[in-house]
Amino acid sequence: MLLQGVLLSFLLSHMTESVTISLQARDNITISIKSVINTTPSPCFLCIDKKCDRSSLIIRSGSTVNYDFNCKTPEKYFIMEINRTIDCDYGACPLNVSLLPSSLNSLNRTFFWHISAFRTKGLVLGFPNPWLQQIHPSDNCPDLLNFKISTFSGDVSVNIGTFCRNGTVSRIKVLERGVVALSLPWTQSIKDPVFSVANRSSIQRLCIIDTNFQKESLVTLFSANYPSAFPSNDRMTWKFNLPSGHAAVVKFVNYTIPVCEKNELEVQYHLPKVSTLKLHETQPANIQNNFNFSLQNCVVDRKITNQPGLTLNFTVLVQKTPGNEMYVLDLTKEKDLRVRIGQPKVVGRRFTPVCMICKGPEDCSPELEIEGGRYYKISFLCQAMQSLRVDAVKEISCWDLRTCNISNVALNIPQSFIHFPVRLESFTWRLLAPEYISTEVTSKSIFLQQDTQDKPCNSTTSGFTYEIISSTNKNQFRIGTFCPNGSFEEVQMRDNVTIIMHIPQQTDMRELLKHDLHVSFVSFIKEECIFTASPKPGETIYIQTPNWDLGLPDYVSLSWNIKVPSKQFGRLTFGNDKLDVSCEMGRAYVSVKEEKDYGPGIVQRDEQQLPGPLDLYSSFWVNISNCKPWTATKKLQLQLSVTLSPFTTGVKYSLIAAGAATVVVVVVVTTVCCVKKRKKQKKAPVGIYNSEVSTEAPRRHAIFKKGRKTNESHVYAVIDDTMVYGHLLQEKDDATPEVDVYRPFEGPMGDPPPVPPMKFLNGSTREDTVLDPLARSMKENEIYTISEPIMRQPVENEDTSIPYIEESDSGTITT
């Protein structure tokens, strides 16, 4: 007894307040309270007259019931359904439908209104503002307050759709019977009236949905019964009412088509002119008046069960239109050109301004792609046209130099783009040619500046930039980014070339008028690319190797031809001390060579120090040849700069010339005296080496078979050894004169770049034979060889080839 008393006290302390429901007979209402859990024993029961043993309760019209629950949170365990019947057969419509008193708020509720009329009558379900918005049947509304509206096709229930509040659907007309269901959480309430009902004449179709737009909107709509099949041989209609100054675009998101036994499946527009289309055809756009849209199903072949029925999901976009203004794009002279006009995307169900681009009155789409060779008149269904962009791609190809005749052809931008209301964001030229044809791009008026770390391009002042990419079928090689107002006037590239002009958003489109690039297809070049730059007096240009972010690819060679004007000299400075690459195969080189014959030639390998600043008094070449590095992450990257400065021919240089002349006179007099003094000595003469002779590396005697009659290496100017310049000999009686051989640069002196240094089998190069750094600074007409005097005279027809030198086991040198 004590235990029972404690349990009863506990239940009474957790019971809710009692609720009394009294239903009038004329209300045609039935209320059902049901348990939503099936656990035993249940944590919560219905209580009537202090008896808490019930899990369900039905309250019918004309009865009064008082009930409560033996728990504090009955909304977790019970739901309530309120069914009301509205009969419009006998003149009870029109009327406003309201909810029951708020005393029912303790549970999650679903209200059902069952409305009927004569078979020849239609029912109009009106919803107060804010109207309804259709959602996918599997979705829930943000406030959990869902409307579900149904009707009947014959005796089969058809779901018209699931809706939330705050939308565009103001009325739904159904034939004969309709059901409105409202799911309302126990924490939510809704103002009366919920909707209104009126009876009208027959509508001769499943339903008509009225959609009213008051502002720019994007709505999603579904066919009845979606995602299940739309009823066979039935029809439904949407009526769209647009505000003034707005236009609409219909777009099908997805659909399925049944197998038809007879009749046609179609969609129909009243614009007001009737237009009948198939589901797969382009739907109308830029509709600037109220219009109707109908979906008509065919008689479906029910014998085929594995085929989906008719379903349709579509969107209607309504937004302001600037009118019927047309803009011209004249692309009649632009062959092989493709243009794309695009806009931002719609994110989720939230409306985002979307621009439609139209080629005709109703041919509109969010993205428009057109081709060159035609004349276009384009209009826009859009207020925020600044969000649009234009991208253009043009191809220029040459498959035979004899027939394509593409030489110094301008890479033009159609003038229509400059005056077009949509900003041109990028223009791409694709220059295509077979492997044996190379490409040359020149700029004669603006010249180009390379975008480097030391001197980046300023898009604010330059207006646009060029991204140049050389490519084959397998690889891409990024030459670099360039902008106007620089010093590069020409770039030759071995492979196919892509040039992308990027135009920043803040650029005045009139800046494009100074664009100046020309293309030529030329004979094949072996190097990856060759740059030609003409710096202005007093200017410093900054250069970095192509493919800067990833590093220079393996075995790639390239050149820069720097033009130095008269009365100027260029100071070449390397940004690194070394090439900073460790070679697994081959060697990496940097070569500097002046174009004039007397200019110095410098070649540095990957492991050698790069020279300090070099002063070059004529136009010169800089060549780089890469090897295969040990690691893929450590690629060759090199920066350099060239500064032009003036030099004068005033008193300073006159004094230097006079001093040089004096030295020459002294040397000549001294030489004559020495000759007379030592003429009696019986030493063999010393030969001065002819600079024109070949400087090939020593080879074996059997290989080098050229004899004296055919080899000019025997030509010497024979003088006494006392005539040798004394400043090169050590002032010791027993000193042996040093031997110093200079290997002159053998590359071409004209426009083509110098040939990279020849590699020998042992990995050495022609420059490795230079033993004394002093020889690097000598001019070619001063080259000589000093050797020990020999007493033997030359013999006619003697083979003068240099024998192969080998080292004996004893360590002595033998020939």
C-alpha positions in Angstrom: 0.0 0.0 0.0 2.8 2.4 0.8 4.5 1.7 -2.6 1.2 2.3 -4.4 0.7 5.6 -2.6 4.2 6.7 -3.6 3.7 5.8 -7.3 0.3 7.6 -7.4 1.9 10.6 -5.8 4.7 10.6 -8.4 2.2 10.3 -11.4 0.0 13.1 -10.1 3.1 15.4 -9.7 4.1 14.8 -13.4 0.6 15.1 -14.9 -0.3 17.9 -17.3 -3.2 20.2 -16.9 -6.5 18.7 -18.2 -7.9 19.8 -21.6 -11.6 19.9 -22.4 -12.6 19.6 -26.1 -16.3 20.2 -27.0 -17.3 19.6 -30.7 -20.5 20.8 -32.2 -22.4 18.4 -34.5 -22.3 21.0 -37.3 -18.5 21.3 -37.2 -18.0 18.0 -39.1 -14.7 17.5 -37.1 -13.1 14.4 -35.8 -10.0 14.6 -33.6 -7.6 11.6 -33.1 -4.9 11.4 -30.5 -2.3 8.7 -31.3 0.8 7.4 -29.6 3.9 7.6 -31.7 6.0 5.0 -29.8 5.4 1.3 -29.4 7.4 0.6 -26.2 6.0 -1.4 -23.3 5.5 -0.2 -20.7 4.9 3.3 -22.2 6.4 6.2 -20.4 3.3 8.3 -21.0 -0.5 7.6 -21.1 -3.7 9.4 -21.7 -5.8 10.0 -18.6 -9.6 10.2 -18.6 -11.4 10.5 -15.3 -8.1 9.9 -13.4 -7.5 6.6 -15.3 -4.2 6.8 -17.1 -4.2 3.7 -19.2 -5.0 4.8 -22.8 -2.7 5.2 -25.8 -5.2 6.7 -28.2 -8.4 8.8 -28.2 -11.0 9.7 -30.8 -13.3 12.7 -30.3 -16.2 13.0 -32.7 -18.6 15.8 -33.6 -21.2 16.4 -31.0 -19.2 15.1 -28.0 -17.2 16.7 -25.2 -14.1 15.1 -23.7 -11.8 16.1 -20.8 -8.4 14.5 -20.9 -4.8 15.0 -19.7 -1.5 13.1 -19.7 0.5 11.5 -16.9 3.8 13.0 -18.1 5.2 16.5 -18.5 6.2 16.1 -22.2 3.3 14.5 -24.0 4.5 16.1 -27.3 7.3 13.5 -27.4 4.9 10.6 -27.3 1.6 11.7 -28.9 0.4 13.4 -32.1 -3.0 14.8 -32.9 -4.9 14.7 -36.2 -7.9 17.0 -36.8 -10.1 16.1 -39.8 -12.8 18.5 -41.0 -15.1 18.0 -43.9 -16.3 21.0 -45.9 -19.2 20.3 -48.3 -19.6 22.9 -51.0 -22.4 21.0 -52.7 -25.1 22.9 -50.8 -23.9 26.5 -50.9 -21.6 26.5 -47.9 -18.8 28.1 -50.0 -17.3 30.6 -50.2 -15.8 30.7 -46.6 -12.6 31.3 -44.7 -11.2 28.3 -43.0 -9.8 28.7 -39.4 -8.0 26.5 -36.9 -9.4 25.2 -33.7 -8.8 26.9 -30.3 -5.3 27.2 -29.0 -6.0 24.7 -26.3 -4.8 22.1 -28.8 -1.3 23.5 -28.8 0.1 20.9 -26.4 0.8 18.3 -29.2 2.2 18.3 -32.8 -0.9 18.6 -35.0 -1.9 17.9 -38.5 -5.0 19.5 -39.8 -6.9 17.9 -42.7 -9.6 19.8 -44.6 -11.6 17.6 -47.0 -13.5 19.8 -49.4 -15.9 18.5 -52.0 -18.3 20.0 -54.7 -20.5 18.8 -57.5 -18.6 16.9 -60.3 -19.2 19.8 -62.7 -17.8 22.4 -60.2 -14.3 23.5 -59.6 -12.9 24.5 -56.2 -10.6 27.5 -55.6 -8.3 27.3 -52.6 -7.0 30.8 -51.8 -4.0 31.4 -49.6 -3.5 34.8 -47.9 -0.3 36.8 -48.4 2.5 35.7 -47.8 1.6 33.0 -50.3 3.0 29.5 -50.7 6.3 28.3 -52.1 6.5 24.8 -53.5 9.3 22.4 -52.3 10.4 18.9 -53.1 8.1 16.4 -51.3 11.0 15.0 -49.3 12.0 18.4 -48.0 10.8 20.2 -44.9 10.0 23.9 -44.5 12.5 26.0 -42.4 9.7 26.7 -39.8 8.5 23.1 -39.9 5.1 24.4 -41.0 4.2 22.4 -44.1 1.2 22.5 -46.4 0.3 19.5 -48.5 -2.4 19.9 -51.1 -4.1 17.0 -53.0 -6.9 16.3 -55.4 -8.4 13.3 -57.1 -8.2 12.0 -60.7 -11.2 9.7 -60.8 -11.0 7.9 -57.5 -7.2 8.0 -57.2 -5.7 10.6 -54.9 -3.1 12.9 -56.6 -0.6 15.0 -54.6 -0.4 18.4 -56.2 2.5 19.5 -54.1 4.2 20.3 -50.8 4.4 24.0 -49.9 5.9 26.4 -47.3 4.9 29.9 -46.4 6.4 33.0 -48.0 6.2 32.2 -51.7 4.4 33.1 -55.0 1.5 30.6 -55.1 -1.6 32.5 -54.3 -4.4 30.1 -55.5 -4.8 26.5 -56.5 -7.9 25.4 -58.5 -8.9 21.7 -58.3 -11.7 19.7 -59.9 -14.5 18.4 -57.7 -12.5 17.4 -54.6 -9.5 18.7 -52.7 -7.6 18.0 -49.5 -5.5 20.6 -47.7 -3.2 19.2 -45.0 -1.3 21.5 -42.6 1.4 20.1 -40.3 1.9 22.4 -37.3 4.5 21.8 -34.5 3.3 22.1 -30.9 5.5 25.2 -30.6 4.1 27.0 -33.6 0.9 28.9 -34.3 -0.7 30.4 -37.4 -3.0 33.4 -37.8 -6.5 32.8 -39.1 -7.7 32.4 -41.7 -5.5 29.6 -43.0 -7.1 29.6 -46.5 -10.3 30.3 -48.2 -12.6 28.1 -50.3 -14.9 29.1 -53.2 -16.6 27.0 -55.8 -16.4 27.9 -59.5 -17.2 26.4 -62.9 -15.4 23.3 -64.0 -11.8 23.7 -65.0 -11.6 20.6 -67.2 -8.2 19.6 -65.9 -6.5 18.3 -62.8 -5.5 21.6 -61.4 -4.5 25.2 -62.1 -1.8 26.9 -60.0 -1.7 30.7 -59.9 1.7 32.2 -59.3 2.1 35.9 -58.6 5.5 37.6 -58.8 5.9 40.9 -57.0 9.7 41.3 -57.4 12.7 39.5 -58.9 12.4 35.8 -57.9 13.5 32.3 -58.8 10.9 29.6 -58.1 11.0 25.8 -58.5 7.9 23.9 -59.5 7.0 20.2 -59.8 4.4 18.3 -61.7 1.7 16.6 -59.7 2.6 13.4 -57.9 6.3 14.2 -58.3 8.5 12.2 -58.1 5.9 9.6 -59.0 4.2 9.6 -62.4 1.7 12.3 -63.5 -1.8 10.9 -64.2 -2.3 9.4 -67.6 -4.1 11.5 -70.2 -4.4 14.4 -67.8 -3.5 18.1 -67.8 -2.4 20.7 -65.3 -1.7 24.4 -65.8 0.4 27.2 -64.2 -0.6 30.8 -64.5 2.3 33.3 -64.1 1.6 36.9 -63.4 4.6 39.2 -63.8 5.1 42.8 -62.5 5.7 45.6 -64.9 9.2 46.0 -66.3 10.0 42.3 -65.6 10.5 39.3 -67.8 10.5 35.5 -67.2 12.6 32.6 -68.3 11.4 28.9 -68.1 14.1 26.3 -67.7 13.5 22.5 -67.4 15.7 21.0 -64.7 14.9 17.4 -65.3 12.0 15.3 -66.7 11.1 11.7 -67.5 8.9 10.5 -70.5 6.5 7.6 -70.5 5.7 5.2 -73.3 2.6 6.6 -74.9 -0.2 4.4 -76.2 -1.9 7.3 -78.0 -2.1 11.1 -78.1 1.0 13.3 -77.7 3.0 14.4 -74.7 3.6 18.1 -74.9 3.9 21.5 -73.2 2.0 24.5 -74.3 2.6 28.2 -73.8 0.0 31.1 -74.1 2.2 34.1 -74.6 -0.7 35.1 -75.5 0.0 33.4 -78.8 -0.2 29.6 -78.3 3.1 27.8 -78.7 3.3 24.0 -78.4 6.7 22.3 -77.7 8.2 19.0 -76.8 10.0 18.5 -73.5 13.4 18.2 -75.1 13.1 21.5 -77.1 14.4 24.8 -76.0 11.8 26.6 -73.8 10.9 30.2 -74.2 12.8 33.0 -72.5 12.6 36.8 -72.2 8.8 36.5 -71.7 7.7 40.1 -70.8 4.0 39.6 -70.2 1.7 37.3 -68.1 1.5 33.8 -69.6 0.1 30.3 -69.0 2.1 27.1 -69.1 0.4 23.7 -69.4 1.6 20.1 -69.2 -0.3 17.5 -71.1 0.3 13.8 -70.6 -0.5 11.2 -73.2 -2.4 8.0 -72.8 0.2 5.9 -71.1 0.8 2.3 -72.1 0.1 0.5 -68.8 1.3 -2.8 -70.2 4.9 -1.6 -69.9 5.8 -1.5 -66.3 9.5 -1.0 -66.3 9.3 2.5 -67.9 9.0 5.7 -65.8 6.0 7.8 -66.1 5.8 11.5 -66.8 7.6 13.8 -64.3 8.8 17.4 -64.7 10.9 19.7 -62.5 11.3 23.2 -63.8 12.3 26.7 -62.7 10.9 30.1 -63.6 13.2 33.1 -63.3 11.7 36.6 -63.1 13.8 39.7 -63.0 13.9 43.3 -64.2 14.7 43.9 -67.9 16.4 47.0 -69.2 14.1 46.9 -72.2 14.5 45.7 -75.7 17.9 47.3 -76.3 20.0 45.3 -78.7 23.8 45.2 -78.7 25.8 44.4 -81.8 28.7 41.9 -82.0 30.2 42.0 -85.5 32.3 38.8 -85.9 31.9 38.5 -89.6 35.6 38.8 -90.3 36.7 36.6 -87.4 37.1 33.0 -88.5 37.9 30.2 -86.1 36.7 32.4 -83.2 34.6 31.1 -80.2 33.0 33.5 -77.7 31.4 32.7 -74.4 29.3 35.1 -72.3 28.6 33.9 -68.8 27.1 35.0 -65.5 27.0 34.0 -61.8 25.2 30.9 -60.6 22.2 30.4 -58.4 23.1 29.0 -55.0 20.4 26.9 -53.3 16.9 28.1 -53.3 17.9 31.7 -52.4 17.4 34.1 -55.3 20.6 35.4 -56.7 20.5 37.9 -59.6 21.0 35.8 -62.8 21.5 37.4 -66.2 20.0 35.8 -69.3 21.6 36.4 -72.6 19.3 36.4 -75.6 20.1 36.0 -79.3 16.5 36.5 -80.3 13.2 37.4 -78.7 12.9 34.1 -76.9 16.2 32.3 -77.5 17.9 33.0 -74.1 20.2 31.2 -71.8 22.4 31.9 -68.7 25.5 31.1 -70.8 25.7 32.0 -74.4 28.3 30.5 -76.8 28.7 31.9 -80.3 31.1 31.5 -83.2 32.9 33.9 -85.5 31.9 34.6 -89.0 28.5 36.0 -88.2 26.7 39.2 -87.1 24.9 39.0 -83.8 22.3 41.2 -82.1 22.2 40.4 -78.4 19.9 41.6 -75.6 20.1 41.0 -71.9 17.5 40.0 -69.3 19.5 41.5 -66.5 20.0 44.5 -64.4 23.5 43.6 -63.0 25.3 43.4 -66.3 28.6 44.1 -64.6 28.5 40.6 -63.3 28.8 39.1 -66.8 32.0 38.4 -68.5 33.2 37.6 -72.1 35.9 35.1 -73.0 37.1 34.6 -76.5 39.4 32.0 -78.1 40.8 32.2 -81.6 42.9 29.7 -83.5 45.5 30.5 -86.1 47.2 27.6 -87.8 49.8 27.0 -90.5 50.5 23.6 -91.9 52.8 24.5 -94.8 55.0 27.6 -94.9 54.7 27.8 -98.7 50.9 28.1 -98.6 49.7 29.6 -95.3 51.4 33.0 -95.9 51.1 34.0 -92.3 53.9 36.6 -91.8 53.6 39.6 -89.5 49.9 39.1 -89.2 48.2 41.2 -86.5 46.5 39.5 -83.6 43.4 41.7 -83.6 40.7 42.1 -81.1 37.3 42.8 -82.7 36.2 46.4 -82.2 32.8 45.2 -81.1 34.2 43.9 -77.8 35.6 47.4 -76.9 32.1 49.0 -77.1 30.2 45.9 -75.9 28.4 46.5 -72.5 29.8 43.3 -71.1 33.5 43.4 -70.1 36.0 41.3 -72.1 37.9 39.3 -69.4 40.3 37.3 -71.6 41.2 36.8 -75.2 43.2 33.8 -76.2 45.1 33.1 -79.4 46.1 29.5 -80.1 48.9 29.4 -82.7 49.1 25.9 -84.2 51.8 24.4 -86.5 53.4 21.1 -87.2 56.7 20.1 -85.6 58.9 21.5 -88.3 57.4 25.0 -88.1 58.1 27.5 -85.3 56.3 30.6 -84.2 57.5 34.2 -84.0 55.6 36.9 -82.0 56.6 40.5 -82.3 55.6 43.8 -80.8 56.9 46.9 -82.6 55.0 49.7 -80.9 54.4 48.8 -77.2 57.3 46.3 -76.6 56.8 43.9 -73.7 58.1 43.8 -70.1 58.5 40.5 -68.4 56.7 40.1 -65.1 59.6 39.3 -62.7 60.1 39.4 -58.9 62.3 42.5 -59.2 60.0 44.3 -61.5 56.4 43.0 -61.5 53.8 44.1 -64.0 51.4 46.8 -62.8 48.0 46.0 -64.2 46.7 49.5 -63.1 49.1 51.2 -65.5 49.5 48.5 -68.2 45.8 47.8 -68.6 46.3 44.1 -69.5 48.9 41.3 -69.4 49.9 38.5 -71.8 50.4 35.0 -70.6 52.5 33.1 -73.1 52.7 29.3 -73.1 54.6 27.0 -75.5 53.2 23.5 -75.7 53.4 20.1 -77.4 51.0 17.3 -77.3 52.6 16.1 -74.1 54.0 19.1 -72.3 53.4 22.7 -71.5 56.1 25.2 -71.1 55.2 28.6 -69.6 57.3 31.2 -71.3 56.1 33.9 -68.8 53.8 36.8 -68.2 54.3 40.1 -70.0 52.8 43.5 -70.1 53.2 46.6 -72.3 55.8 49.3 -72.0 58.9 47.1 -71.9 61.9 46.2 -74.1 61.1 42.8 -75.6 60.2 43.2 -79.2 60.3 39.6 -80.4 59.9 36.0 -79.0 60.6 33.0 -81.2 59.2 29.7 -79.9 59.8 26.2 -81.2 56.4 24.6 -80.6 52.7 25.6 -80.6 52.0 28.8 -78.7 49.0 30.0 -76.6 48.8 33.7 -75.8 46.2 34.7 -73.2 45.4 38.4 -72.8 44.0 39.0 -69.3 42.0 42.2 -68.8 41.5 43.2 -65.1 38.1 44.3 -64.0 39.1 48.0 -63.4 40.6 48.3 -66.9 39.2 51.0 -69.2 38.3 49.0 -72.4 39.8 51.7 -74.5 43.2 50.6 -73.2 42.8 47.6 -75.6 43.4 49.9 -78.5 47.1 50.0 -77.8 47.3 46.2 -78.0 50.0 45.4 -80.6 51.1 41.8 -81.3 52.0 40.2 -84.6 52.6 36.6 -85.5 54.7 34.9 -88.1 55.3 31.2 -88.8 59.0 30.7 -89.5 61.5 27.9 -90.1 62.1 25.5 -87.3 64.4 26.6 -84.5 66.2 24.1 -82.2 66.1 26.1 -79.1 62.9 26.2 -76.9 62.7 30.0 -77.3 64.7 33.0 -78.4 64.0 36.5 -77.0 65.1 39.7 -78.6 65.2 42.9 -76.4 66.1 46.5 -77.3 66.5 48.4 -74.0 66.2 52.1 -74.0 69.3 54.2 -73.1 69.6 54.4 -69.3 67.0 51.6 -68.8 67.4 48.5 -66.7 65.6 45.4 -67.9 65.0 42.4 -65.6 64.8 38.8 -67.0 64.1 35.5 -65.4 64.1 32.0 -67.0 60.8 30.7 -68.3 58.6 28.2 -66.3 59.8 30.1 -63.3 57.5 28.5 -60.7 58.5 24.9 -61.6 62.0 25.6 -63.0 63.5 25.1 -66.4 62.7 21.6 -67.9 65.4 19.1 -68.6 67.7 19.6 -71.6 66.0 22.9 -72.6 68.1 25.6 -74.2 67.1 29.2 -74.8 68.7 32.5 -75.7 68.4 36.3 -75.2 69.6 38.7 -77.8 70.2 42.1 -76.2 70.6 45.0 -78.6 73.0 47.7 -77.4 72.7 51.0 -79.2 75.7 53.1 -80.2 77.4 55.2 -77.6 76.0 52.9 -74.9 77.3 49.9 -73.1 75.3 47.2 -71.2 76.1 46.0 -67.8 75.0 42.4 -67.4 74.4 41.2 -63.9 73.5 37.7 -62.8 71.1 37.3 -59.8 72.8 34.1 -58.6 76.4 33.1 -57.9 76.0 29.8 -59.6 73.4 28.0 -61.7 72.4 26.3 -58.5 71.6 22.9 -60.2 73.2 19.5 -59.6 73.3 17.6 -62.9 72.7 13.8 -63.2 73.2 13.7 -66.9 74.8 16.3 -69.2 76.0 19.7 -68.1 74.2 23.1 -67.6 75.9 26.1 -69.2 75.6 29.9 -69.4 77.2 31.5 -72.4 77.7 35.3 -73.0 79.0 36.4 -76.4 79.2 39.8 -78.0 78.2 39.9 -81.7 81.3 41.8 -82.8 84.3 39.8 -83.7 86.5 41.3 -81.0 83.9 40.8 -78.3 84.6 38.4 -75.4 83.1 34.9 -75.2 82.4 33.5 -71.7 81.1 30.1 -70.9 80.4 28.9 -67.3 79.3 25.4 -66.3 76.9 24.4 -63.6 79.6 23.9 -60.9 81.5 27.1 -61.8 80.9 30.6 -60.3 79.0 33.0 -62.5 81.0 36.1 -63.4 80.4 39.4 -61.7 78.9 42.3 -63.6 80.1 42.3 -67.2 80.4 45.5 -69.3 79.5 44.8 -72.9 80.0 47.5 -75.6 78.0 45.9 -78.4 74.9 43.8 -78.9 75.3 40.4 -77.2 73.8 37.0 -76.7 73.1 35.2 -73.4 72.5 31.4 -73.9 71.4 28.9 -71.2 71.4 25.1 -71.7 70.0 22.9 -69.0 70.9 19.4 -68.0 69.0 16.6 -66.2 69.1 17.4 -62.5 69.5 14.8 -59.8 66.2 15.9 -58.1 63.0 16.9 -59.7 62.4 19.5 -57.0 65.7 21.4 -57.7 65.3 22.8 -61.2 67.3 25.5 -62.8 66.1 29.1 -62.1 68.2 32.1 -63.1 67.6 35.9 -62.9 69.6 38.5 -64.7 69.4 42.2 -65.5 70.9 44.5 -68.1 71.5 48.2 -67.5 72.4 50.5 -70.4 74.7 53.5 -69.7 76.3 56.0 -72.0 80.0 56.3 -72.6 81.8 59.3 -74.1 84.7 59.7 -76.6 86.1 62.8 -74.9 89.5 63.7 -73.5 89.7 60.7 -71.2 89.5 58.2 -74.0 91.9 60.4 -76.2 94.5 60.2 -73.4 94.0 56.5 -73.2 94.5 56.1 -76.9 97.6 58.3 -76.9 99.0 56.3 -74.0 98.4 53.1 -75.9 100.1 54.5 -79.0 103.1 55.4 -76.9 103.3 51.9 -75.5 103.2 50.5 -79.0 106.1 52.7 -80.1 108.2 51.7 -77.1 107.5 48.1 -77.7 108.5 48.4 -81.4 111.7 50.2 -80.6 112.6 47.7 -77.9 111.9 44.8 -80.2 114.1 46.2 -83.0 117.0 46.7 -80.5 116.5 43.2 -79.1 116.6 41.7 -82.6 119.9 43.5 -83.4 121.4 42.5 -80.1 120.6 38.8 -80.2 120.8 38.2 -83.9 124.0 36.3 -83.5 122.4 33.7 -81.2 121.7 30.3 -82.8 118.2 29.5 -81.3 115.3 28.3 -83.4 112.6 30.8 -84.0 109.3 30.8 -82.0 106.1 30.7 -84.0 103.0 32.8 -83.3 99.9 30.7 -83.6 97.5 31.6 -86.3 94.1 32.6 -84.8 92.2 31.3 -87.8 93.3 27.7 -87.3 90.8 25.2 -85.9 90.9 24.7 -82.1 89.6 21.2 -82.0 90.6 19.0 -79.1 93.7 16.7 -79.5 93.0 13.5 -81.3 94.9 10.3 -82.1 97.3 10.5 -85.0 95.4 7.9 -87.1 92.2 9.9 -86.9 93.5 13.3 -87.8 95.0 12.6 -91.2 95.1 16.1 -92.7 98.6 16.7 -94.2 100.6 19.9 -94.4 99.6 20.6 -98.0 95.9 20.6 -97.0 96.3 22.0 -93.5 97.0 25.7 -92.9 98.2 25.0 -89.3 101.8 25.2 -90.5 101.5 28.9 -91.4 103.7 30.8 -88.9 105.2 34.3 -88.8 108.8 33.3 -88.0 110.6 35.6 -85.6 113.4 35.3 -83.2 112.3 34.4 -79.6 113.6 37.7 -78.4 110.6 39.3 -80.2 108.2 37.6 -78.0 106.4 40.0 -75.6 108.6 40.2 -72.6 105.9 40.9 -70.1 104.6 37.4 -70.4 107.9 35.8 -69.5 109.2 35.3 -66.0 112.4 37.2 -65.3 114.4 34.1 -64.4 117.2 32.6 -66.4 116.0 29.1 -65.9 112.3 29.8 -66.2 110.2 27.8 -68.7 107.7 29.9 -70.7 104.1 29.1 -69.9 101.8 27.7 -72.6 98.4 29.4 -73.0 95.9 28.6 -75.7 92.7 30.6 -76.1 89.8 29.0 -77.7 87.7 31.6 -79.5 83.9 31.5 -79.6 82.9 29.8 -82.8 79.2 30.6 -82.9 77.6 32.8 -85.6 78.0 36.5 -85.3 74.7 37.5 -86.9 71.1 37.3 -85.7 71.0 33.6 -84.8 72.2 32.8 -81.2 75.7 31.3 -80.6 75.8 27.5 -80.7 76.2 26.1 -77.1 79.7 24.8 -76.3 80.6 21.3 -77.7 80.7 18.5 -75.1 83.5 15.9 -75.3 83.3 12.3 -74.5 84.9 12.8 -71.1 82.5 15.6 -70.2 84.9 18.4 -70.8 84.2 21.3 -73.1 86.2 23.5 -75.4 86.3 26.2 -72.7 87.9 23.7 -70.3 91.2 24.0 -72.2 91.6 27.7 -71.2 94.3 27.4 -68.5 95.1 31.0 -67.8 92.3 33.5 -66.9 94.4 36.2 -68.6 93.6 34.6 -72.0 89.9 35.2 -71.5 90.4 39.0 -71.8 92.6 38.9 -74.9 91.3 39.9 -78.3 91.5 37.4 -81.1 94.1 39.3 -83.0 96.4 39.1 -80.0 96.2 35.3 -79.6 99.5 33.6 -79.5 101.3 30.5 -78.2 104.6 30.4 -76.4 106.6 27.2 -76.4 110.2 26.0 -75.8 112.5 26.8 -78.8 113.3 23.8 -80.9 116.2 23.6 -83.3 114.4 21.4 -85.9 113.2 23.2 -89.1 109.9 22.4 -90.7 110.1 19.7 -93.4 108.0 20.0 -96.5 104.9 17.7 -96.7 105.3 16.8 -93.0 102.1 15.8 -91.2 101.5 18.6 -88.7 98.5 17.1 -86.9 98.7 17.2 -83.1 99.5 13.7 -81.8 97.4 12.0 -79.1 99.2 12.5 -75.7 99.3 9.5 -73.4 100.8 9.1 -70.0 103.2 6.2 -69.4 103.3 4.0 -66.4 106.3 5.8 -65.1 104.4 9.0 -65.0 106.2 10.7 -68.0 104.3 12.1 -70.9 104.8 10.3 -74.2 103.6 11.0 -77.7 
